[in-house]
């Protein structure tokens, strides 16, 4: 199965986890991984088991990366040309 399909199938579940702001595909050690982007790192002990990202999904490792808050800047409204 392709990693893209696995990520797409589990995307809604991953995005519902605390602090998760995005998911994607990356690489670690030369192997493809599913990336889970969070606003901040939180010790696993501070999370309930159902709030933790899985270590793997359908044979693909999951890598959690803290990236901070995401904000949209300078987006142009295509209907009226304003920013």
C-alpha positions in Angstrom: 0.0 0.0 0.0 1.3 3.5 -0.8 2.1 5.8 2.1 -0.1 8.5 0.6 -3.1 6.2 0.8 -2.3 5.3 4.4 -1.8 9.0 5.4 -5.1 10.0 3.7 -7.0 7.2 5.4 -5.8 8.2 8.9 -5.6 12.0 8.4 -8.8 12.9 10.2 -7.9 10.8 13.2 -4.4 12.4 13.4 -5.8 15.9 13.0 -8.2 15.3 15.9 -5.3 14.7 18.4 -4.3 17.6 20.8 -1.9 20.2 19.4 -1.9 18.6 15.9 -1.9 21.2 13.2 -1.0 19.2 10.1 0.1 15.9 8.6 2.3 15.0 5.7 4.9 12.7 4.3 8.6 12.9 5.1 11.7 10.8 5.4 13.7 9.5 8.3 16.7 7.2 7.9 16.1 6.9 4.2 12.6 5.5 4.7 9.3 7.3 4.1 7.4 8.3 7.3 4.1 9.9 8.1 4.8 13.3 9.7 2.5 14.6 12.4 3.1 18.3 13.0 2.2 19.7 16.5 2.3 23.2 18.0 4.5 22.0 20.8 6.1 18.9 22.2 4.3 17.4 25.1 5.7 14.6 27.3 3.8 11.3 26.5 3.2 11.0 30.3 1.0 14.2 30.0 -1.2 12.6 27.4 -3.9 10.0 27.7 -3.3 6.9 25.5 -6.0 8.0 23.1 -4.3 11.5 22.7 -1.0 10.1 21.5 0.0 9.7 17.9 0.6 6.1 17.1 4.2 4.9 16.6 3.2 3.5 13.2 0.3 3.2 10.8 -0.1 0.2 8.5 3.6 -0.5 8.5 4.8 3.1 8.1 6.5 4.9 11.0 4.9 8.0 12.4 7.2 11.0 13.2 5.9 13.8 15.4 7.5 17.2 14.9 6.9 20.4 16.9 6.6 23.4 14.5 4.7 26.0 16.6 1.5 27.8 15.7 0.6 28.2 12.0 -0.8 31.5 10.8 -1.9 32.6 7.4 -0.1 35.8 6.4 -0.6 38.0 3.3 -3.3 35.8 1.8 -5.0 37.6 -1.0 -8.7 37.4 -1.3 -9.3 36.4 -4.9 -12.8 37.8 -5.1 -12.1 41.5 -4.2 -8.3 41.7 -4.5 -7.8 42.7 -0.8 -5.3 41.1 1.6 
